[in-house]
Amino acid sequence: MTSRICVIIPTVDNSNELAVVLEGLSNQTFKDMEVAVVGPGGDGGRRVTEEIGFRYIDDRGSRNRADACNVAIEETESDLVFFTDDDVIVPQDWVEKLERWFLRPEVAGVGGPNFAPVNESDIWQKSIDVAFCNKFLTAGTNYGRKSEGALEEVEQLPGVNSAYRRQVLEEVGGFDSGAIGAEDVMLDHRIRLSGYRLWSDGTATMWHRRRGMKRVRKQIRNYGLVRTLAGKRYPSLWGWSHGLVSAFPILVCFSLSTFIWGCLNGGLSWPTFWDISTETVPLGLERASVHQLPTLAVLFNILAWFGAILGPSPSKSPVTVFLSSIVSFLLLWDYGVGINKARISIITGSESAQIDDRDRN
C-alpha cells in the first residue's frame, strides 16, 4: 500500500548526525509515512538507517544532491514527497504541520523556516544564524525566512524544509540533472513556471545546525557562484538584489583604496580628524576620501544591527546581534566574490561556467 508521505534525506559520510534526524522522524505525530535515506552504497549511513528500520537507497554513484534526490524520487511511491538534510533536528510535529496544507488544491509545495538549535550552538553559530535571518542583509540566502501568517505564498522553499506533491515533481522532471548547487532554486522556479504555487508555513520550523565560520564562508561563496550559473540557465531567476550584492566586494575595495589615497595626500590630520570645521586641513577631495570609509562602516553596522534585531532568529541576544554585523560583512563579501567568479567564467567561456557536473578540469 502506498504511503501518504515519503521523506527523502540525501546523505554522505555523516552517520552520527543522520541518526539524530532518523530518531526525530521515527517519533513523528503523523504516522502514514515512509523514510528513505539516499547515499553512496558503502556509506555508514546505511547501517544507521537500517538499524532504525528505515529504507536506504543506493544513489547509483550520484555526484550531487540533485541526482541523489532524483534517484530516491524514482524508487519510491507516495502522494507527497518531503525533503530535509542529514544535519537537522526534526520537531515531532514537522510532518503533520506541512501535510495538512495539501488538503488545499492550490498548494503544490510548502515549506517553513529553519533556525540554528539554540541549545546546541556556540556563540558564532548563533551569530551566523542571526546574520542569516537579517531583515535586510541576507547574503543571497533563503535561510530563516519566516512567513508573517499561517500560510504565505513564496517563490522558493528551503531544501532542508520542503514538501511537494509527487505528481508536480514528476511533471516538471524533478531536480535539474547534474546540478552542482541551487537545485532547489531551479526546481521551484520550474514549478512556478508550470503554473503551480508554493507556500510557507511560519510555524513549521526545522532546526538546522550551522557550521563554523570557515565552512559557512565557503558555502556562501559557492552559493553565489551556483546562483549566478542558475541565472544563466534561467535568466528570470536573476534579480536586482543579486547584482547589488555582487558589487559589494568592489565597493569595499574602492572605499578602502580611496581612504588610503586620501591619507597619503594629506586628508588625515589628527586630532582634528572628525572636526570638519577646522582650518588645519581644507575640506576637499582628500579629506572627503578619508571620511567616507568610517562613515560607510558606521552606516553598515547600523543597518546590520537593525536588520538583525528585526529578524526572526531565536538566537538573538545583545552579543549575537553585535557579532552578526561582522558575519554579515564577511558573508556579503563571499557571496559577491562567488557571483563575480561565475561572471568571469561566463565571460571567458570557461568550462566551469555551467550549473551541471559535466566534465571539468
N, C-alpha and C positions, 0 to 999 in steps of 0.2 A: 504494500500500500504506500502510495506517495505521501511524503510528509508535507505539511503546510509550509515549512521553512527549512532551508539548508543554510547553515552558517559556514562560510568558507574562510579559512585562515592560511595564507601563504607563510611559509617559514623556511629559514636557512640557519642552521647552527645556532639555535637559541632555545634549546630544550628546557632549560631551567625556568625562563620566563614563560615559555609556552605552557608549562604545567600549571602556572597560575591562571592563565587565560582559560584553559580547559576546565579547571576546577570551578571557575565562575560560571561557565556555560553549563556545567553539569547541575548547577543549583538554580537554574532559571525558573521563574514562576510560570513561564509558558513552556509546555511540555511537547507539543506536536512538532518536533523539530529534529533534525539530524545535524551533526557537526562533521565537517570534512576538512582535515588539515592537508595541505598540498606542499610538497617539497621534494628535495633530492631523495632517491631511493634509499641511500645509505645514511641519511641524516639521523641524528639522535632523537629527533622529534618523533620518528616512527614508534620507537619503544614507548615513549611517554604517552603518545596518543592512544596506542592500542592497549596499554595498561589501564587507562581510564575507561576504555570501551568505545572510543570514537573511531571513525574511519580515517585511514591515512592513504593519500593518493600520490603515487609517483608522478612527479612533474614532467617526466619524459625528457629530461635534460634541459628544461627551460632555463634561460639565462636572465630572466627578468620577471618581475611581479605580474606584468600583464599576461604573459604567456602561461604562467603557472595558474593564474586565476581562470583563464580560458579553458585549460585542461580540466580544472575542477568543475566548471560550469557544464562542460561536455559530459562528464562522467557521473553527474548527479541528477536527481529529479526532485522537483519541489515546485510549489506555486510561487514562492518568494525566495530570493537569494539575498543573504546578508553578508557583508564583508567587514572584517576587522583585522588587526595585526597581531603578531605574536609577542608584543611587549605591552599589553594593556591589562588593566584590572577591570573586569566586567561586572557592572552592577547587577544585582539579582533580577531586576525588572527590565533590563535593557531590551530584550527581545519583545516582551509584552508591550512596551511603550511604543516601539516602532510598528509592530504588527497591526495594532488597532487602526492605524490610519489607512490601511489598504482596503478597509471597508468602503472608502470613498473612491469612486471610479476615476476621479481626476488625479489621483495620486499614483504616479508611475514609479516614483522613488522618494525616499525620505531618509533623513539623517539627523544628526544632532551635534552638539559641541563636544570638544574633547579638551580636558584640562589635566595638568600635572597632578598626581596624587599628593596632596599636601603633606601627609604623614610620612611619605617615603622619599621626599625630595630635599636636597640640600639647598642652601641659600641661593646658589647660582642657577640651579634648575628651576627654582621658584621665580627668580628674576627673569629667566628666559620665558617662562610661561606668561608672566605679566607683560613682557615685551610682545610676545606672540598675540596677545589679546588687546594690544594697544588700539584705542579707538581710531587713531589717525595714522600710525606708523606700523604697518604690519609686515613690511619687507616682502610683500607679494604672497604671503601665506594665507591659508584659509583656516588655520588653527584657531580654536577658541571662539569662532563666530557663534553668537547665541541669538536666536530669534527673539523678538520682543513679545510675541504672543504664543499661544499654544501651537499654532501651525502657521508658518510663513513661507511664501514661495521664494525660492532661491535659484541661482544659476548653477551652483556647484555643491556637491556633497563631499565631505572629507572621507577619503578612502578608509580611514580607520573606524568610521562610524556611519555606515550607509546600508541601505536596503532597497531592492528593486523587484519589480515584477519580472519573473523569468521570461515571459513572452516578450517583454520590451527588450531585455538583453539579447535575446535570440534574434529579434527583428533587426536590431542595429549591428549585429555581428560581434557582440562582446567588446572586449578591450582591443585597442589597436595592436595588431600583431607586432611583436618585437619592440614595443615601446620601452625605451630605457628610463623613462620617467614621465610625469604628468599624464599617466594613463587614465587616472580618474577624471582629470580635467577634460581630456578629449572625449572620453566616454559620455560624460554628462552633456558636453556640447552637442554630440551627435544625437543624443536622446532628445534634447530640446529642439534641435533642427528637424527632428521627425514629428514634432508637434506634441510631444509629451511634456508634462510639468513635474518639477522637482520641488520638494518641500523640506522644511527643517522644523524639528520639534525641540524647542529650547530646554525642555526638561529631560530629554533622553541623553544624558551625559555619559561619555566614555572617559575613564581615567587612563591617560596615556603618558607613560614615562618620558620625560625629557632627558636627553643625553647631555654630556659635558659640553662646555663651550667650544672646544676644538672640533668635536664631531658635528655639533649643530651648525657651526660656521661652514664646514664642508658641505653639509646637507643643503644649506641655503644657497651656496654658490652653485651647486648642481641644479637646484630648483630653478634658479634664474636662467641657467643655460637651457634646460629642457623646456621650460615655459616659453622661451623665445623660439626654440625649434618647433614646438607645438603651434605657435603662432604663425610660423612659416607654412605649416601644413594646413592650418585652418586660420586664415587671416582675420576672421571676425573675432578670434579669441584675444587679439592684441588690443589693449585699451590704453588710454592716455596715461593712466597711473603707472603702467609698466615703463613707458617712455620717460616719465618723470623720475622714477627710481633709477633707471639706467644712467641718468645724468648725475646722480648723487656723487659717485667717486670722482667724476670730472670736476664738479663744482667744489668739492673738498680740496682737491689738488690745486685748483685755480686760486681758491681763497688762501691756502697756505703759501703758495708762491707769491701772491700779491702782498701778503703780510711780510714775508721775508724781504721782498723788494722795497717795501716802504721803510722797513727798519734800516736797511743798508743805505737808504737815501735820505736819512735824517728825519724820518717820520716819527721816530720813537724818542721821547725825551722824558726821562724820569727826573723828579717825581711828578711832573705835570702831565703824565700820560692821559689821565681821564679829564683833565681840565682844559676843555676846548676854548675857554675864554683867554687862556694865557697867550702872551705875545712872544714867548720863548721860541715856539715853533709855529710858523704860519699855518693856518688851516688850508691845506692844499691837497693835491692828489696823494702825496707821500703819506701825510698823516691820516687821510681817509683810508688809505690802503692798510695802515696798521690797525685802525679801529674796527674795520669790518669783520675781522676774524673773531675777536672776543664777542662782538655784538651778535654775530650769527650763532656762536656757540651758546650764548645765553638764550637766544630765541629758540634754538633747537631743544635745549634742555627743558624749557618751559612747555613747549609743545609735547615733548616726550612724557614729561611728568603728568601733565594734564590729561593726555590721552590714556596713560596707564591708570590713572585714578578713575576715569570713566569706563575703562574696560571691565569685562566680566570675570577676570581671573579670580578664583578663590584664594590664590596665593598672595593677594595684595597685602602689603604692610608698609610702614614708612621706609623700611630698609629696602625691600624688593622694588618698590616704586622708584626709589632713588637710584638703585643699581640698574634698573631697567633702561634708563636713558643711555648708559654705556652699551648695553646689549643691543638696543635699537640701532645705535650708530653703527656698530660692527656688522649687524645683520643687513642693514641697508647698504652698507659698503659691499658686503659679499654678494648680495643679490644683484647689485648693479654690476659688479665685476663679472658675474655669471652671464648676465644679459649681454654685456659688451664682448665677452669672449665668443658667445654664439654668433653675434653680429659679424665679428671679424671672420669667423669660419665660413659664414654665408657669403660674405663679400669676396673672400679669396677663393671660394669654391672648394674648400677643404672637404675631404670625405667625412669629417666629423660633423658636418652641417646637416645632420639627419636625426630624426627623432627615434628611428628604429635601430636595431642592432645588426645591420648588415656589416659586411667585413670592414674592419677598421685596423689601421696600423697601430 
